[in-house]
Amino acid sequence: MPGAVVIGAGTGIGQAVARRFAREGMPVGVIARTRRTATAVAAAVEPVGPRVTARVADSTDETALRAALDAMAEELGPPDVVVYNAALIRPDSPGELSVRAHLDAWAVNVVGALTAAAHVAPGMADRGHGTFIVTGGMPEPKAEYTSLSLGKAGVRTLVALLDEEYGPSGVHVATVTVAGPVAPGTAFDPEDIAEHYWRLHAQPRRAWEREIVHGG
């Protein structure tokens, strides 16, 4: 069975999503910024899946991210679903951050997703099927989270653009918008949120959704 790749596979949503796809019998690849995180997430996924592999790449490093995706494809085969879950989450108000800091946040929150999509979506389109999901957030912008609000607004636009480009060829592009702080045992439990990703991937084309909002 074609596999799933999770980029930005931390121990919250990323790990829960990887485990959710693994429970369906899919081989799973996880990409994280540090080896420690990648190894920890892979260890959490292994007991429930047939095969898991881990790679290290910063989502803002185009060369490293593309190389990690290529390595995953060589080991697991071309992915049937790719989830972009990387984000730079921090409180900041208008005018507080430097231009450099805003560019750094935008690179993680939006450009990394574009890099990943540009690398995997054309192959999905050629095969006539595939799913590319981005973790969104901030359904309403908040001044105390300015850079994140800008980034998540950018994610919605990016998903619309990718859907326009690749949707007609059979690629389901969507976002799961998480409207609150993620924590186990709460209304924003990552295991509950992960169900949305599987549902999007499993949807028949006639019922495709472009955004699911998890409101808690």
C-alpha positions, -999 to +999 in steps of 0.1 A: +000+000+000+013+035-008+027+053+022+021+085+042+048+112+050+044+136+078+066+167+077+070+185+110+063+153+130+065+165+165+051+146+195+016+163+192-004+164+160+024+151+138+029+119+159-009+114+162-014+117+125+015+093+117+000+067+141-035+072+125-022+064+091-001+035+104-032+019+119-046+017+085-017-005+075+002+022+056+040+025+058+048+059+073+077+083+070+083+111+095+104+142+090+114+163+119+139+192+125+160+173+150+171+136+151+159+133+187+123+142+177+124+121+146+136+091+165+110+096+193+081+099+169+092+069+149+094+048+180+058+058+190+045+049+155+064+015+151+041-005+174+010+002+153+023+002+118+039-022+093+069+001+086+081+034+097+112+054+087+125+087+100+145+115+084+159+149+096+153+181+077+144+217+085+113+226+065+129+259+056+159+242+040+147+234+005+176+212-004+174+191+028+136+189+027+136+177-010+163+152-002+144+138+028+113+134+006+133+117-021+148+093+005+113+085+018+101+077-017+130+054-024+124+035+008+086+035+010+075+042-026+059+074-039+037+087-011-001+086-014-005+113+012+018+140+025+010+161+056+027+194+062+026+200+100+055+223+106+048+257+122+065+285+141+041+293+169+049+322+192+031+353+206+040+386+190+021+418+184+021+441+153+054+458+150+071+437+176+091+414+153+119+424+130+116+419+093+140+390+095+119+373+122+087+377+101+105+362+071+117+333+093+081+326+105+067+329+070+094+304+057+082+278+082+045+284+081+040+288+044+070+285+022+080+251+035+045+238+026+049+252-009+083+235-013+069+202-002+038+204-024+059+215-054+081+184-048+053+157-044+021+170-060+033+168-096+040+131-092+006+126-075-010+144-105+008+122-129-005+091-111-040+106-109-044+105-072-029+116-039-036+138-009-017+168+004-028+182+037-015+213+056-022+219+093-038+252+096-049+274+125-061+308+136-096+308+120-098+344+131-067+366+132-055+377+166-032+407+172-013+389+200-003+362+174+005+384+144+031+363+126+011+331+131-022+348+120-004+360+088+011+325+082-022+306+087-040+331+063-012+323+039-018+286+043-055+290+033-045+309+002-018+283-006-042+254-003-066+272-027-038+277-052-026+241-050-062+229-054-066+250-085-033+236-099-035+200-090-071+192-080-083+186-115-056+159-119-069+140-089-049+155-060-069+163-029-054+194-013-069+204+020-062+220+054-071+209+089-076+242+109-070+237+146-088+265+165-071+261+199-041+249+219-034+212+214-031+191+245-039+155+253-071+150+273-087+183+262-111+193+234-080+196+213-065+162+219-041+154+190-056+119+187-090+134+180-076+159+156-057+132+137-091+116+127-097+146+104-066+139+084-076+103+077-111+114+068-099+139+043-076+112+027-104+086+026-130+109+011-142+100-024-135+127-050-172+138-052-172+146-015-138+163-012-136+191+015-109+217+013-110+227+050-120+210+082-121+232+113-115+215+146-132+238+171-129+217+202 
